[in-house]
Amino acid sequence: ETGVTQSPTHLIKTRGQQVTLRCSSQSGHNTVSWYQQALGQGPQFIFQYYREEENGRGNFPPRFSGLQFPNYSSELNVNALELDDSALYLCASSVQGNNEKLFFGSGTQLSVL
Amino acid sequence: AQSVTQLGSHVSVSEGALVLLRCNYSSSVPPYLFWYVQYPNQGLQLLLKYTTGATLVKGINGFEAEFKKSETSFHLTKPSAHMSDAAEYFCAVRASDRTALIFGKGTTLSVSS
């Protein structure tokens, strides 16, 4: 049984650029959630995908968007990067109806210069 | 609306001493409560959770937490700290729409020999 894997592990971008982060969910999990963890803060919910559709969203602007694929893997896209987007981005997978048991990946550390 | 407050951003204990990490919550619905641990350069791992039923919950690595509705608290304890317990600990409550977890800002636990 494979765990949640995220790529890349580290990324450096310039303000105004676009970025795509990727996540492979744990085997058998059909739901993917994305969280942003700023330095010294707890994770903040960005959105959740189930059956390739967004079914929950936190307080993030539309330039944060996502996709879920038929194999349940997922992408997080961020357009028009801002300095405050610098953070650790965590992907978590779960089984729909059991969202309280999240399995997290190790995250992608994004630095925006 | 749901929220979590973790009292004390940093707790230091000696090896073998009692560990007590404090968490208070606010919830408009019966709460589902969680403790997650994050080791350096890793994602979050579920320690324990309270959903319904028994208010004293036992988790992994010897940790336990007690749900106290009258005090709106869910403090995490461990009778005897290990050096390997040094990490960041996050308390969380499930959002009312059941898609997200709302995390506190975290408590860094340091264990000295």
Interface residues (C-beta under 8 A of the other chain):
Chain A: V4 S33 G40 Q41 G42 P43 Q44 F45 Q48 N55 G56 G58 L90 A92 N99 E100 K101 L102 F104 G105 S106 G107
Chain B: V4 Y32 F34 Y36 N41 Q42 G43 L44 Q45 L46 K49 T51 F90 A92 R94 A95 D97 R98 T99 A100 L101 I102 F103 G104 K105 G106
